[in-house]
Amino acid sequence: MRRPARRPLLAAAIALVAGLTATTSANAADTPLPIQTDGVWGIDFAGGTLATVENGYVMTRRIAPDGSTASDRVAMAYAGEYADGDHIKRVPCDAGDCIPLVGSGNGDIGYVFVDDGKERVRIQTSPNTYHGVEPAVTGARIVDVTGRYFLYNAQSTNKQYLDDLQPYRTTDIRITRSITAASVWGTRLWAATSTAGTITQTDIKTKTLVETVATGAPCVIKELQVMGRWVYWSCGTAGPAGVYDRTAKKSFTVPSGPALVGDGYLVRHDRTAGQLLLTDFHTGTATAPRPIADLPAGNTADQRRLTWTVDKWGGDIAYVDSAKAIHVVPSGVPTQSLAKIESDVAGSDLAAQGGTWGSTWQFNKPVTWTFTVKNASGRTIRTLTGSGSPEADVDWDGKTDSGTQAPNGRHTWTLTAKAIEGAGTSTATGEIAVSGTR
């Protein structure tokens, strides 16, 4: 088969969307789940965004909060091999070769791209935009992505890297460290130490140690997954595993084996039984595992993000059955209350005539949000809204709702975010001084 020549990213995006028109036009409205496919070669689920590899492309769909329907799919990146041999990195799987995708919770998708034999981590932000300025390495593997922070290992350097993707400002976040079990949540890097059961919490922005925690794990921890109150630890595939409750400050045991953590639960694939099993621990005690779906054993020992995945942002479980259909299964587990886990807020000045005020807030689960700007007399002059993601991304152009430029002087802003499911409201306020309006 003739391979496509390398094209500029925007042109390639236009072509790939055009090539998918016949497939996607029938799905203009939300599609009931399960969704029949021609095959899936990688899957992840984060913040309500389902990412898959289908028909030679990395696709995304928005899943309804109740898991009943999916939006029309969007082609984000070409997943085949270019004429010069460059391609997204693949791993062996039952379907042949699969692409491990890692969602960020705000709609972005992480993967490893191979260019002239060297590997770079990319964060795909839209069909024609990606962040790809990471060092060229080999043996790259993404460990975790949460909001704008991403963490990955490189065998060639024997180092672990943490970096960020900031749409509005230049930052200097990069952390380079020895490879250990690690996870990112909000502005915190959680990492195992060389002492059995001990982990550390580091402030990513200041790069300072916040605390050292004794989890009680009987080993030097091999894997970490953090989701708010819960810190999952594992001593390896066949070793003990547990969850450290940050509120109660103690650990409890959970079943061993490859697992993915959600909000108050974990899921693992019991290949002997041919089932996905869910362990509910939202009360601080692990209940007996219960089956939530049939999934054949297959030949691949660890099928996380290959045939099944978990949305840790207060979401559910997705998997691909033996007939190549995508299913979403509600966890049935109550979620934590809404909490802001990270924010990057612009300064208090906005130069009109082309300037913008861009800020982001990351939450622990999907929200609906409203951003309002009021003038000095307290009248609302601009309202922006968004819904469906754990992130509120505000980009105010300095204009009023009527399209005129906001007057010079002091303005106040308010962001209000409400959980789409479960409880919680988060509010932030501040001031903006507009200048330069003619």
C-alpha positions as CSV (number, residue, x, y, z in Angstrom):
1,M,0.0,0.0,0.0
2,R,1.4,3.4,-0.9
3,R,2.1,5.6,2.1
4,P,0.9,9.2,2.2
5,A,3.5,11.9,1.8
6,R,4.2,14.2,4.7
7,R,2.0,17.3,4.4
8,P,1.6,20.5,6.5
9,L,-0.5,19.7,9.6
10,L,-3.4,22.0,8.6
11,A,-3.6,20.6,5.1
12,A,-3.4,17.0,6.5
13,A,-6.2,17.8,8.9
14,I,-8.4,19.2,6.1
15,A,-7.7,16.1,4.0
16,L,-8.4,13.6,6.8
17,V,-11.7,15.3,7.7
18,A,-12.7,15.3,4.1
19,G,-11.8,11.7,3.8
20,L,-14.1,10.9,6.8
21,T,-17.1,12.7,5.6
22,A,-18.9,9.6,4.4
23,T,-18.3,7.9,7.7
24,T,-19.3,10.8,10.0
25,S,-22.1,12.6,8.2
26,A,-24.6,10.0,9.2
27,N,-23.7,10.6,12.8
28,A,-24.5,14.4,12.8
29,A,-26.7,13.9,15.9
30,D,-25.5,12.2,19.1
31,T,-25.3,8.5,18.6
32,P,-26.6,6.0,21.1
33,L,-24.1,3.7,22.7
34,P,-22.7,1.1,22.1
35,I,-21.1,2.3,18.8
36,Q,-20.2,-0.3,16.2
37,T,-16.8,0.3,14.7
38,D,-14.5,-1.4,12.1
39,G,-11.9,-1.9,14.8
40,V,-10.2,0.0,17.6
41,W,-6.5,0.1,18.1
42,G,-6.2,2.1,21.3
43,I,-8.7,3.8,23.7
44,D,-8.7,6.3,26.5
45,F,-11.5,8.2,28.4
46,A,-10.8,11.4,30.2
47,G,-13.1,14.2,31.4
48,G,-15.9,13.0,29.2
49,T,-13.8,12.8,26.0
50,L,-13.4,9.4,24.6
51,A,-10.3,9.0,22.4
52,T,-9.8,6.1,20.1
53,V,-7.7,4.9,17.2
54,E,-10.0,4.0,14.3
55,N,-9.7,3.9,10.5
56,G,-6.1,5.1,10.6
57,Y,-6.8,8.2,12.8
58,V,-6.9,9.3,16.4
59,M,-10.5,10.2,17.0
60,T,-12.4,11.9,19.8
61,R,-16.0,11.8,20.8
62,R,-17.8,13.6,23.7
63,I,-19.8,11.2,25.8
64,A,-23.0,12.3,27.6
65,P,-22.8,12.5,31.4
66,D,-25.1,9.5,31.7
67,G,-23.0,7.5,29.2
68,S,-26.0,6.9,26.9
69,T,-24.9,8.8,23.8
70,A,-21.7,10.0,22.0
71,S,-21.2,13.0,19.8
72,D,-20.0,12.8,16.2
73,R,-16.4,11.8,16.1
74,V,-13.6,14.3,15.3
75,A,-10.4,13.2,13.6
76,M,-7.5,14.7,15.6
77,A,-4.3,13.1,14.1
78,Y,-3.2,10.7,11.4
79,A,-2.3,7.4,13.0
80,G,-0.8,5.7,10.0
81,E,2.8,5.7,8.7
82,Y,4.0,8.5,6.5
83,A,6.1,8.0,3.3
84,D,9.3,8.8,5.2
85,G,8.5,6.2,7.9
86,D,7.5,8.6,10.6
87,H,4.5,7.5,12.7
88,I,2.8,7.5,16.1
89,K,4.5,4.9,18.3
90,R,2.7,1.6,18.6
91,V,2.8,-1.4,20.9
92,P,1.8,-5.0,20.4
93,C,-1.8,-5.9,21.1
94,D,-4.5,-8.4,20.2
95,A,-5.6,-6.2,17.3
96,G,-2.0,-6.2,15.9
97,D,-0.4,-2.9,16.8
98,C,-2.1,-0.4,19.1
99,I,-1.4,3.2,20.0
100,P,-1.5,4.0,23.8
101,L,-3.4,7.3,24.2
102,V,-3.5,9.2,27.4
103,G,-6.2,11.9,27.8
104,S,-5.7,15.1,29.8
105,G,-9.2,15.6,31.0
106,N,-9.5,18.9,29.1
107,G,-9.9,17.3,25.6
108,D,-6.2,17.1,24.8
109,I,-4.5,13.7,24.0
110,G,-1.0,12.6,24.6
111,Y,0.9,10.1,22.5
112,V,4.5,9.4,21.4
113,F,5.6,10.3,17.9
114,V,8.5,8.6,16.1
115,D,10.5,10.9,13.8
116,D,13.7,9.6,12.1
117,G,14.0,6.9,14.8
118,K,13.7,9.4,17.6
119,E,10.7,9.7,19.9
120,R,9.0,12.8,21.1
121,V,5.9,13.2,23.3
122,R,3.1,15.1,21.7
123,I,0.0,16.6,23.2
124,Q,-2.7,17.0,20.5
125,T,-4.9,19.9,21.3
126,S,-7.1,20.1,18.1
127,P,-7.2,18.6,14.6
128,N,-4.5,21.1,13.4
129,T,-2.5,21.8,16.6
130,Y,-0.2,19.9,18.8
131,H,2.5,20.6,21.4
132,G,5.6,18.7,20.2
133,V,8.8,20.4,21.5
134,E,9.9,17.7,23.9
135,P,13.5,16.3,23.7
136,A,14.2,13.6,21.2
137,V,14.6,10.3,23.1
138,T,14.0,6.6,22.6
139,G,11.9,4.2,24.7
140,A,9.5,7.0,25.6
141,R,6.3,6.1,27.6
142,I,3.7,8.6,28.9
143,V,3.1,7.9,32.6
144,D,0.3,10.5,33.3
145,V,-1.4,13.6,31.9
146,T,-3.6,15.8,34.1
147,G,-4.8,19.1,32.6
148,R,-1.8,21.0,31.3
149,Y,0.8,18.8,33.0
150,F,2.2,15.7,31.5
151,L,4.7,13.1,32.8
152,Y,6.8,10.6,30.8
153,N,9.8,8.3,31.0
154,A,12.6,7.8,28.5
155,Q,14.7,4.7,28.5
156,S,17.6,6.3,26.5
157,T,18.2,8.9,29.1
158,N,16.9,6.9,32.1
159,K,15.1,10.0,33.1
160,Q,11.5,11.0,33.9
161,Y,10.3,14.4,32.6
162,L,7.4,16.6,33.7
163,D,6.3,19.5,31.5
164,D,3.3,21.6,30.9
165,L,1.3,23.0,28.0
166,Q,0.2,26.6,28.6
167,P,-2.0,28.2,25.9
168,Y,-1.7,31.8,27.1
169,R,1.8,32.3,28.6
170,T,5.4,31.1,28.4
171,T,6.3,28.9,31.4
172,D,9.3,27.2,32.9
173,I,7.8,24.2,34.6
174,R,10.1,21.3,33.3
175,I,11.3,18.9,35.9
176,T,13.9,16.2,35.1
177,R,14.3,13.4,37.6
178,S,15.2,9.8,38.1
179,I,12.5,7.3,37.0
180,T,10.2,6.2,39.8
181,A,6.5,5.4,40.1
182,A,4.8,8.7,39.8
183,S,1.5,10.5,39.1
184,V,0.3,14.1,38.6
185,W,-2.9,15.6,40.1
186,G,-3.5,19.3,40.0
187,T,-0.3,21.1,40.8
188,R,1.3,18.2,42.6
189,L,3.7,15.5,41.5
190,W,3.4,12.4,43.6
191,A,6.4,10.0,43.4
192,A,7.7,6.9,45.1
193,T,11.0,7.0,47.0
194,S,13.6,4.2,47.6
195,T,12.1,3.6,51.0
196,A,9.3,0.9,51.2
197,G,5.9,2.4,51.2
198,T,7.0,6.0,51.2
199,I,5.9,8.6,48.6
200,T,6.5,12.4,48.3
201,Q,4.3,15.2,47.2
202,T,6.0,18.1,45.3
203,D,4.6,21.5,44.3
204,I,5.1,21.5,40.5
205,K,5.0,25.3,40.2
206,T,7.6,26.1,42.9
207,K,9.4,22.7,42.6
208,T,9.5,22.3,46.4
209,L,8.7,19.3,48.5
210,V,5.3,19.6,50.2
211,E,5.2,16.4,52.3
212,T,6.4,12.9,52.7
213,V,3.8,10.2,53.2
214,A,4.1,6.7,54.7
215,T,1.4,4.7,52.8
216,G,2.1,1.4,54.7
217,A,2.9,-0.4,51.4
218,P,5.3,-3.3,52.1
219,C,7.5,-2.5,49.1
220,V,9.2,0.2,47.1
221,I,6.1,1.3,45.2
222,K,6.1,0.3,41.5
223,E,3.0,2.2,40.3
224,L,1.1,5.2,41.5
225,Q,-2.3,6.7,40.4
226,V,-3.7,9.8,42.1
227,M,-7.2,11.1,42.0
228,G,-8.0,13.7,44.6
229,R,-8.4,12.0,47.9
230,W,-7.2,8.7,46.6
231,V,-3.6,7.5,46.0
232,Y,-3.5,4.1,44.5
233,W,-0.2,2.2,45.0
234,S,1.0,-1.2,43.7
235,C,4.0,-3.4,44.4
236,G,3.9,-4.8,40.9
237,T,1.6,-7.0,38.7
238,A,1.6,-9.9,41.2
239,G,2.3,-8.0,44.3
240,P,0.1,-6.3,46.9
241,A,-1.9,-3.2,46.0
242,G,-3.7,-0.6,48.1
243,V,-5.2,2.8,48.2
244,Y,-4.0,5.5,50.6
245,D,-6.9,7.7,51.8
246,R,-5.5,11.2,52.1
247,T,-8.5,12.2,54.3
248,A,-8.2,9.3,56.8
249,K,-4.4,9.2,56.4
250,K,-4.3,5.4,56.1
251,S,-4.2,2.7,53.5
252,F,-6.5,-0.2,52.7
253,T,-5.8,-3.1,50.4
254,V,-7.4,-3.7,47.0
255,P,-7.1,-6.5,44.5
256,S,-3.7,-6.8,42.8
257,G,-3.1,-6.8,39.0
258,P,-3.2,-4.1,36.3
259,A,-5.8,-1.5,37.3
260,L,-7.1,1.9,36.5
261,V,-8.5,4.2,39.2
262,G,-11.6,6.3,39.0
263,D,-13.2,8.6,41.5
264,G,-13.7,6.3,44.5
265,Y,-13.2,3.0,42.6
266,L,-10.8,1.0,40.5
267,V,-11.3,-1.4,37.6
268,R,-9.2,-4.4,36.6
269,H,-9.5,-7.0,33.9
270,D,-9.9,-10.5,35.3
271,R,-8.7,-12.5,32.3
272,T,-9.5,-15.8,33.9
273,A,-13.1,-14.9,34.3
274,G,-13.2,-12.8,31.1
275,Q,-14.7,-9.9,33.0
276,L,-14.0,-6.3,34.0
277,L,-14.3,-6.1,37.8
278,L,-15.0,-2.9,39.8
279,T,-13.9,-2.4,43.4
280,D,-15.8,0.4,45.1
281,F,-13.9,2.2,47.9
282,H,-15.6,5.6,48.0
283,T,-16.4,5.2,51.7
284,G,-12.8,4.5,52.6
285,T,-13.2,0.8,52.7
286,A,-12.9,-1.5,49.7
287,T,-16.0,-3.6,48.9
288,A,-15.9,-7.0,47.1
289,P,-15.2,-6.7,43.4
290,R,-18.3,-6.8,41.2
291,P,-18.4,-7.6,37.4
292,I,-19.5,-4.7,35.2
293,A,-18.8,-6.1,31.7
294,D,-17.7,-9.2,29.9
295,L,-14.3,-8.8,28.2
296,P,-12.5,-11.9,26.8
297,A,-9.0,-12.7,28.1
298,G,-7.2,-12.1,24.8
299,N,-3.5,-12.7,24.5
300,T,-2.2,-9.4,25.8
301,A,-1.5,-9.5,29.6
302,D,-2.1,-5.8,30.2
303,Q,-4.9,-4.3,28.1
304,R,-5.3,-1.0,29.8
305,R,-5.9,1.8,27.2
306,L,-5.8,-0.9,24.5
307,T,-9.2,-2.5,25.0
308,W,-10.6,-0.8,28.1
309,T,-10.1,2.4,30.1
310,V,-11.5,4.5,33.0
311,D,-12.4,8.2,33.1
312,K,-10.9,9.3,36.5
313,W,-12.5,12.7,36.3
314,G,-15.7,11.6,38.0
315,G,-16.5,9.5,34.9
316,D,-17.2,6.0,33.9
317,I,-15.6,3.0,32.1
318,A,-15.2,2.4,28.4
319,Y,-14.3,-0.9,26.6
320,V,-14.3,-2.5,23.2
321,D,-16.0,-5.9,23.0
322,S,-15.1,-8.8,20.8
323,A,-17.5,-7.5,18.0
324,K,-15.5,-4.2,17.9
325,A,-18.3,-2.2,19.5
326,I,-17.5,0.6,22.0
327,H,-19.4,0.5,25.3
328,V,-19.6,2.9,28.2
329,V,-20.5,1.6,31.6
330,P,-21.6,3.9,34.4
331,S,-19.5,3.2,37.6
332,G,-22.5,3.7,39.9
333,V,-20.1,5.1,42.5
334,P,-20.8,8.6,44.1
335,T,-18.1,11.1,43.2
336,Q,-16.3,13.6,45.4
337,S,-17.6,17.1,45.6
338,L,-16.4,19.6,43.0
339,A,-13.0,21.0,43.7
340,K,-10.6,23.2,41.8
341,I,-7.3,21.4,41.4
342,E,-5.3,23.9,39.4
343,S,-5.6,27.4,37.8
344,D,-3.5,29.8,35.7
345,V,-5.0,33.2,35.9
346,A,-3.9,36.2,33.8
347,G,-2.8,39.5,35.4
348,S,-5.0,42.4,36.2
349,D,-4.2,44.5,33.0
350,L,-5.7,44.2,29.6
351,A,-4.6,46.3,26.7
352,A,-7.5,46.9,24.3
353,Q,-7.3,46.9,20.5
354,G,-6.2,43.3,20.0
355,G,-5.3,42.2,23.5
356,T,-6.9,39.3,25.2
357,W,-7.2,38.1,28.8
358,G,-6.7,34.3,28.9
359,S,-7.1,32.1,31.9
360,T,-7.8,28.4,32.7
361,W,-9.2,26.6,35.7
362,Q,-9.0,22.8,36.1
363,F,-11.5,20.9,38.2
364,N,-11.8,17.3,39.4
365,K,-14.8,16.6,37.2
366,P,-16.8,18.1,34.3
367,V,-18.5,21.4,34.9
368,T,-20.7,24.0,33.4
369,W,-19.2,27.5,33.9
370,T,-20.1,31.1,33.5
371,F,-17.6,34.0,33.3
372,T,-18.9,37.5,33.7
373,V,-17.3,40.9,33.5
374,K,-18.8,44.0,35.2
375,N,-17.9,47.6,34.7
376,A,-17.1,50.1,37.5
377,S,-20.8,50.7,38.1
378,G,-21.5,47.0,38.6
379,R,-23.3,46.4,35.3
380,T,-22.5,43.1,33.5
381,I,-21.0,43.9,30.1
382,R,-19.8,40.4,29.0
383,T,-20.8,36.9,29.7
384,L,-19.0,33.8,28.5
385,T,-20.1,30.2,29.1
386,G,-18.9,26.6,28.6
387,S,-19.9,23.1,29.6
388,G,-18.8,19.4,29.4
389,S,-15.1,19.5,30.4
390,P,-13.3,19.6,33.8
391,E,-11.6,22.8,32.5
392,A,-12.9,26.3,32.2
393,D,-10.9,28.0,29.5
394,V,-11.7,31.8,29.3
395,D,-10.3,34.0,26.6
396,W,-11.8,37.5,26.8
397,D,-11.1,39.8,23.9
398,G,-12.0,43.0,25.9
399,K,-15.3,43.4,24.1
400,T,-18.8,43.7,25.5
401,D,-21.7,41.4,24.6
402,S,-22.7,43.9,21.9
403,G,-19.3,43.7,20.3
404,T,-18.0,47.2,21.3
405,Q,-14.7,47.6,23.1
406,A,-15.0,47.8,26.9
407,P,-14.2,51.2,28.3
408,N,-11.0,52.1,30.0
409,G,-10.8,51.6,33.7
410,R,-11.4,49.0,36.4
411,H,-13.6,46.0,35.8
412,T,-14.4,43.0,38.0
413,W,-14.7,39.4,36.8
414,T,-16.4,36.3,38.3
415,L,-16.0,32.7,37.3
416,T,-18.7,30.3,38.6
417,A,-18.4,26.6,37.9
418,K,-21.0,23.9,38.8
419,A,-20.6,20.2,38.7
420,I,-22.6,18.5,35.9
421,E,-23.0,15.5,38.1
422,G,-22.9,15.3,41.9
423,A,-22.5,18.2,44.2
424,G,-20.4,21.4,44.3
425,T,-19.9,24.9,43.1
426,S,-16.6,26.8,42.7
427,T,-16.3,30.6,42.4
428,A,-13.3,32.8,41.7
429,T,-13.2,36.6,41.4
430,G,-10.7,39.3,40.4
431,E,-10.1,42.6,38.7
432,I,-9.1,43.7,35.2
433,A,-7.9,47.2,34.3
434,V,-8.7,47.9,30.7
435,S,-6.6,50.5,28.9
436,G,-6.1,51.7,25.3
437,T,-9.7,51.9,24.3
438,R,-10.2,54.8,21.9
